[in-house]
């Protein structure tokens, strides 16, 4: 995503802090996310089309969903 102040980043960070971290399952998800996200980020950095697809098909829809 690049910009730490992007709408999606701010929304997802807030969702992590306020919702996910308040449950055991959410904390487990966050733990796995932080364990595996560096590998995914590296792959996405090397494959810009994958990054664009992930942003459009996952990041933006999830951010919009959790912001409601």
Secondary structure, 3 states (H helix, E strand, C coil): CCCCCCHHHHHHHHHHHHCHHHCHHHHHHHHHHHHHHHHHHHHHHHCHHHHHHHHHHHHHHHHHHHCC
